[in-house]
């Protein structure tokens, strides 16, 4: 039985462990002993408590793995993936780190490693889909809207964080890049808000976030945009926090103590934004690709609406993110995707049969993308 080492046992990590442990020997590694105990109590998974902030520890815990899956918070992601690659292990990662993954390209090729990064829902599934169609059409535009939201709307924020709170807050502070008429445009996060209608949900508000990432380098598509979805009114509250300095990273002197506003805000919000056990939420998304095939205009739309799984207790965001990652992990283990170096998901989508395999894998787990072609 092949061995998978899973780095991170949070909301998404535990769903991936459960998904893989019937077919592979899974070892979950996390600094949180309680999280590991909960996972071990429910699933046949080995666990190791370790501080993954130390690259040397990362190299040690992946030593016996046939494949590594990275699910640590974004601020740990780059160094973690670097350590895994340096250890000569293939890796599929969802950590959404801010650094440029292609800085690790030379190391990955030198070590003969397949490293798939940004392999979640967005970035991730949208990249896979775009990579597939770029090989078949002359694509003119790509738009991806996605958000994870609670069913119960509680004032004032009407939001719960379905993954690392720090990573959520960074969505609101990291400058957003998109492509318009072949030119990269940089705007602040939360910019260009617009109301968008969704079946089963109603009106949501979309705003710019930095979700295109590697697509800016790998895809020559003249118009590309990614936006995050929230309930209307959420943006104004976050803008107020940001503009008042609550999301600033520069330390302040407060009564002789150095205080980072971002860290204080994260600590204050964690109680109200944390998903409670059994709290139901959903993921909604829309991916629209417009282009032409043999001179004929074409348009294809993928709609996603997924909900909390009451049977397993896994959140929708964990399912829609984690199962894309585990699907691609299986492709790598089966050598159906074996490109050496850094591979964002659009490279996987280009490979014959890979996107179809991921869609089938998701559908078996009741994560369904409804496709409409015009």
C-alpha positions as CSV (number, residue, x, y, z in Angstrom):
1,X,0.0,0.0,0.0
2,X,1.4,3.4,-1.0
3,X,2.1,5.9,1.7
4,X,0.8,9.5,1.8
5,X,1.9,12.1,4.3
6,X,-0.6,14.8,4.8
7,X,0.8,18.1,6.3
8,X,-2.0,19.8,8.1
9,X,-5.1,18.3,9.8
10,X,-7.4,21.3,9.8
11,X,-10.9,21.5,8.3
12,X,-9.7,20.6,4.8
13,X,-6.9,18.3,5.8
14,X,-9.1,16.0,7.8
15,X,-11.5,15.6,4.9
16,X,-8.6,14.7,2.6
17,X,-7.3,12.2,5.1
18,X,-10.7,10.5,5.3
19,X,-11.0,10.4,1.6
20,X,-7.6,8.7,1.1
21,X,-7.2,6.4,4.0
22,X,-9.2,3.5,2.6
23,X,-6.8,3.1,-0.3
24,X,-3.5,4.4,1.1
25,X,-1.5,4.4,4.3
26,X,-2.1,8.0,5.4
27,X,-0.1,9.8,8.1
28,X,-1.4,13.2,9.1
29,X,1.0,15.7,10.7
30,X,0.0,18.7,12.6
31,X,1.1,20.8,15.6
32,X,-2.4,20.5,17.1
33,X,-2.6,17.3,19.1
34,X,-6.3,17.6,19.7
35,X,-7.0,17.8,16.0
36,X,-4.9,14.7,15.4
37,X,-6.7,12.9,18.1
38,X,-10.2,13.7,16.6
39,X,-9.0,12.5,13.2
40,X,-7.5,9.3,14.6
41,X,-10.6,8.5,16.6
42,X,-12.8,8.6,13.4
43,X,-10.6,7.3,10.7
44,X,-7.8,4.7,10.2
45,X,-5.1,7.3,9.9
46,X,-1.6,7.4,11.5
47,X,-0.7,10.7,13.2
48,X,2.4,12.6,14.1
49,X,2.5,15.8,16.2
50,X,5.2,18.1,14.8
51,X,5.8,21.8,14.2
52,X,5.8,22.2,10.5
53,X,7.2,25.7,10.7
54,X,10.6,24.0,10.8
55,X,11.7,22.8,7.3
56,X,14.1,20.2,8.8
57,X,11.1,18.6,10.6
58,X,9.2,18.7,7.4
59,X,12.0,16.8,5.6
60,X,12.0,14.2,8.4
61,X,8.2,13.5,8.5
62,X,8.0,13.0,4.7
63,X,11.0,10.7,4.6
64,X,8.9,7.5,3.9
65,X,6.2,9.0,1.8
66,X,5.3,8.1,-1.7
67,X,3.4,11.4,-2.0
68,X,3.0,14.4,0.2
69,X,-0.1,16.6,0.4
70,X,0.3,20.1,1.7
71,X,-2.6,21.7,3.7
72,X,-0.8,24.2,6.0
73,X,-1.8,27.9,6.4
74,X,-0.5,30.1,3.6
75,X,2.2,31.8,5.6
76,X,3.9,28.3,6.0
77,X,3.2,27.0,2.5
78,X,6.2,28.1,0.5
79,X,8.8,26.9,2.9
80,X,6.9,23.7,3.5
81,X,6.7,22.9,-0.2
82,X,10.3,23.8,-0.7
83,X,11.3,21.4,2.1
84,X,9.2,18.6,0.6
85,X,10.7,19.1,-2.9
86,X,14.2,19.3,-1.4
87,X,13.5,15.9,0.2
88,X,12.8,14.5,-3.3
89,X,9.0,13.8,-2.7
90,X,6.2,14.5,-5.1
91,X,3.7,16.9,-3.6
92,X,0.2,18.3,-4.2
93,X,-0.5,21.5,-2.3
94,X,-3.5,23.7,-1.4
95,X,-1.8,26.2,0.9
96,X,-2.3,29.3,-1.3
97,X,1.0,30.9,-0.3
98,X,1.8,34.4,-1.4
99,X,5.2,33.7,-2.9
100,X,5.7,32.8,-6.6
101,X,5.7,29.0,-6.8
102,X,7.9,29.1,-9.9
103,X,10.8,30.2,-7.7
104,X,10.9,26.5,-6.9
105,X,10.9,25.3,-10.5
106,X,14.7,24.7,-10.7
107,X,14.8,22.8,-7.4
108,X,11.9,20.6,-8.4
109,X,13.4,19.7,-11.7
110,X,16.8,19.0,-10.2
111,X,15.2,16.7,-7.6
112,X,13.0,15.1,-10.3
113,X,9.8,16.0,-8.4
114,X,6.2,16.6,-9.6
115,X,4.9,19.5,-7.6
116,X,1.3,20.6,-8.2
117,X,0.4,23.8,-6.4
118,X,-2.8,25.8,-5.8
119,X,-4.8,22.6,-6.2
120,X,-8.0,23.5,-4.5
121,X,-11.4,25.0,-5.6
122,X,-10.1,28.5,-6.6
123,X,-7.3,28.6,-7.4
124,X,-7.5,25.0,-8.5
125,X,-10.6,23.8,-10.3
126,X,-10.9,27.0,-12.4
127,X,-7.3,26.5,-13.5
128,X,-7.9,22.9,-14.5
129,X,-11.0,23.9,-16.6
130,X,-9.2,26.8,-18.3
131,X,-6.2,24.7,-19.1
132,X,-8.4,22.2,-20.8
133,X,-10.2,24.7,-23.0
134,X,-7.1,26.7,-23.9
135,X,-5.9,23.5,-25.6
136,X,-9.2,23.3,-27.7
137,X,-10.4,26.9,-28.3
138,X,-9.0,30.3,-28.9
139,X,-10.1,31.6,-25.5
140,X,-11.0,35.3,-25.3
141,X,-12.1,35.6,-21.7
142,X,-12.2,33.7,-18.4
143,X,-14.2,34.7,-15.3
144,X,-14.3,32.8,-12.1
145,X,-16.6,33.7,-9.1
146,X,-16.6,31.7,-6.0
147,X,-17.4,31.9,-2.3
148,X,-18.0,29.9,0.8
149,X,-20.8,31.1,3.1
150,X,-22.9,30.1,6.1
151,X,-26.6,29.3,5.6
152,X,-27.4,31.3,8.8
153,X,-26.6,35.0,8.4
154,X,-25.5,36.6,11.6
155,X,-24.9,40.3,11.9
156,X,-22.7,42.1,11.5
157,X,-20.4,40.2,9.2
158,X,-22.8,37.4,8.0
159,X,-19.7,35.3,7.4
160,X,-17.8,32.3,8.8
161,X,-14.3,31.3,7.8
162,X,-14.3,27.8,6.2
163,X,-10.5,27.6,6.2
164,X,-7.5,29.4,7.9
165,X,-8.7,32.8,9.2
166,X,-5.3,34.4,8.4
167,X,-5.7,33.2,4.8
168,X,-9.2,34.7,4.6
169,X,-8.0,38.1,5.9
170,X,-5.1,38.1,3.4
171,X,-7.7,37.8,0.6
172,X,-8.9,41.3,1.8
173,X,-5.4,42.8,1.9
174,X,-3.4,41.2,-0.9
175,X,-3.5,43.4,-4.1
176,X,-5.7,41.8,-6.8
177,X,-4.4,41.2,-10.3
178,X,-6.5,40.6,-13.4
179,X,-6.0,40.8,-17.1
180,X,-7.9,43.3,-19.3
181,X,-7.3,43.6,-23.0
182,X,-4.0,41.7,-22.7
183,X,-2.7,43.9,-19.9
184,X,-2.2,43.0,-16.2
185,X,-4.2,45.4,-14.0
186,X,-3.5,45.7,-10.3
187,X,-6.1,47.0,-7.9
188,X,-6.7,46.8,-4.2
189,X,-8.6,43.8,-2.9
190,X,-12.3,44.4,-2.3
191,X,-12.4,46.7,-5.4
192,X,-15.0,46.7,-8.2
193,X,-17.9,45.3,-6.2
194,X,-20.9,44.1,-8.2
195,X,-24.1,42.3,-7.4
196,X,-24.5,38.8,-9.0
197,X,-27.5,36.5,-9.0
198,X,-27.3,32.8,-8.2
199,X,-29.9,30.1,-8.2
200,X,-30.7,28.7,-4.7
201,X,-28.8,31.6,-3.1
202,X,-30.1,34.9,-4.6
203,X,-28.1,38.1,-4.7
204,X,-24.4,38.0,-3.6
205,X,-21.7,40.6,-3.9
206,X,-18.5,39.9,-5.9
207,X,-15.2,41.8,-5.5
208,X,-11.7,41.5,-6.8
209,X,-9.2,39.1,-5.1
210,X,-5.9,37.8,-6.2
211,X,-7.1,34.3,-7.4
212,X,-5.6,34.2,-10.9
213,X,-2.1,33.8,-9.6
214,X,-0.1,31.4,-11.9
215,X,-2.7,32.0,-14.7
216,X,-1.1,35.4,-15.2
217,X,2.1,33.7,-16.3
218,X,0.9,30.5,-17.9
219,X,-2.2,31.6,-19.9
220,X,-2.2,34.0,-22.9
221,X,-5.9,34.9,-22.5
222,X,-6.6,38.6,-23.2
223,X,-9.3,38.9,-20.4
224,X,-9.2,37.0,-17.1
225,X,-10.8,37.9,-13.8
226,X,-11.4,36.1,-10.5
227,X,-13.7,37.5,-7.8
228,X,-14.8,36.3,-4.3
229,X,-18.4,36.2,-3.3
230,X,-20.0,37.3,0.0
231,X,-23.4,38.4,1.2
232,X,-24.1,42.0,0.4
233,X,-22.8,44.5,3.0
234,X,-19.8,42.4,4.0
235,X,-17.4,44.4,1.8
236,X,-18.3,47.7,3.5
237,X,-17.5,46.3,6.9
238,X,-14.1,44.9,5.8
239,X,-13.2,48.1,4.0
240,X,-13.9,50.0,7.2
241,X,-11.6,47.7,9.2
242,X,-8.9,47.9,6.5
243,X,-9.1,51.7,6.1
244,X,-9.0,52.2,9.8
245,X,-5.8,50.2,10.0
246,X,-7.0,47.1,11.7
247,X,-5.6,44.9,8.9
248,X,-2.2,46.6,8.8
249,X,1.0,44.5,9.1
250,X,3.2,47.3,10.4
251,X,3.7,47.0,14.2
252,X,2.5,49.8,16.4
253,X,3.8,50.9,19.8
254,X,1.0,50.6,22.4
255,X,2.0,51.5,25.9
256,X,5.5,50.2,25.2
257,X,4.4,47.0,23.5
258,X,4.9,46.2,19.8
259,X,1.5,45.2,18.4
260,X,0.6,44.1,14.9
261,X,-3.0,45.2,14.1
262,X,-3.5,42.4,11.6
263,X,-2.7,39.8,14.3
264,X,-4.9,41.5,16.9
265,X,-7.8,41.6,14.5
266,X,-7.4,37.9,13.6
267,X,-7.5,37.0,17.3
268,X,-10.6,39.1,17.9
269,X,-12.5,37.7,14.9
270,X,-11.6,34.1,15.4
271,X,-14.5,33.4,17.8
272,X,-17.2,35.0,15.7
273,X,-15.9,33.7,12.4
274,X,-15.0,30.2,13.4
275,X,-17.3,27.5,12.0
276,X,-18.9,25.6,14.9
277,X,-19.2,21.8,14.9
278,X,-22.1,20.9,12.7
279,X,-22.7,24.4,11.4
280,X,-24.0,24.2,7.9
281,X,-22.5,26.2,5.0
282,X,-22.3,26.1,1.3
283,X,-19.9,26.8,-1.6
284,X,-21.2,28.6,-4.7
285,X,-19.3,29.3,-7.9
286,X,-19.5,30.2,-11.5
287,X,-16.8,29.8,-14.2
288,X,-17.5,31.3,-17.6
289,X,-15.1,30.8,-20.6
290,X,-15.8,32.6,-23.9
291,X,-13.9,32.0,-27.1
292,X,-14.1,30.5,-30.6
293,X,-13.6,27.2,-32.2
294,X,-12.8,27.0,-35.9
295,X,-14.1,30.6,-36.2
296,X,-17.4,29.9,-34.4
297,X,-18.1,31.7,-31.2
298,X,-18.4,29.5,-28.1
299,X,-19.3,29.9,-24.5
300,X,-19.2,27.5,-21.7
301,X,-20.4,28.0,-18.1
302,X,-19.8,25.8,-15.1
303,X,-22.0,26.3,-12.0
304,X,-21.3,24.9,-8.6
305,X,-23.5,24.7,-5.6
306,X,-22.4,22.4,-2.8
307,X,-23.5,22.1,0.8
308,X,-22.3,20.8,4.1
309,X,-22.3,17.0,4.3
310,X,-24.4,16.0,7.4
311,X,-23.4,12.3,7.1
312,X,-19.6,12.9,7.3
313,X,-19.6,16.3,9.1
314,X,-17.3,17.7,6.4
315,X,-17.8,21.3,5.4
316,X,-18.6,22.1,1.8
317,X,-15.4,24.1,1.4
318,X,-13.4,21.2,2.7
319,X,-15.1,18.9,0.1
320,X,-14.9,21.3,-2.8
321,X,-11.3,22.1,-2.1
322,X,-10.0,18.9,-0.7
323,X,-11.4,16.5,-3.2
324,X,-9.9,18.4,-6.1
325,X,-6.5,17.9,-4.4
326,X,-7.1,14.2,-3.6
327,X,-8.2,13.6,-7.2
328,X,-5.0,15.1,-8.6
329,X,-3.0,13.3,-5.9
330,X,-4.3,10.0,-7.3
331,X,-3.4,11.1,-10.8
332,X,0.2,11.7,-9.7
333,X,0.4,8.4,-7.8
334,X,-0.9,6.6,-10.8
335,X,1.6,8.5,-13.0
336,X,-1.3,9.8,-15.2
337,X,0.2,13.2,-14.5
338,X,4.0,13.0,-14.2
339,X,5.4,16.4,-15.4
340,X,8.5,17.3,-13.4
341,X,8.8,20.7,-11.9
342,X,6.2,23.2,-10.6
343,X,2.8,22.5,-12.1
344,X,-0.1,24.7,-11.4
345,X,-3.5,23.0,-12.1
346,X,-3.8,24.5,-15.6
347,X,-1.0,22.2,-16.6
348,X,-2.9,19.2,-15.2
349,X,-6.0,20.3,-17.1
350,X,-4.1,20.3,-20.4
351,X,-3.2,16.6,-20.1
352,X,-5.6,14.3,-22.0
353,X,-8.1,12.7,-19.7
354,X,-7.1,14.5,-16.5
355,X,-10.0,17.0,-16.2
356,X,-12.5,14.2,-17.0
357,X,-11.0,12.1,-14.3
358,X,-11.2,14.9,-11.7
359,X,-14.9,15.6,-12.7
360,X,-15.7,11.9,-12.3
361,X,-13.9,11.8,-9.0
362,X,-15.8,14.8,-7.6
363,X,-19.2,13.5,-8.9
364,X,-18.6,10.2,-7.0
365,X,-18.4,12.4,-3.9
366,X,-21.5,14.4,-4.8
367,X,-19.5,17.6,-5.7
368,X,-21.2,18.4,-9.1
369,X,-20.3,21.1,-11.6
370,X,-23.2,21.7,-13.9
371,X,-22.0,22.6,-17.4
372,X,-23.9,24.6,-20.0
373,X,-22.4,25.1,-23.4
374,X,-23.5,27.7,-25.9
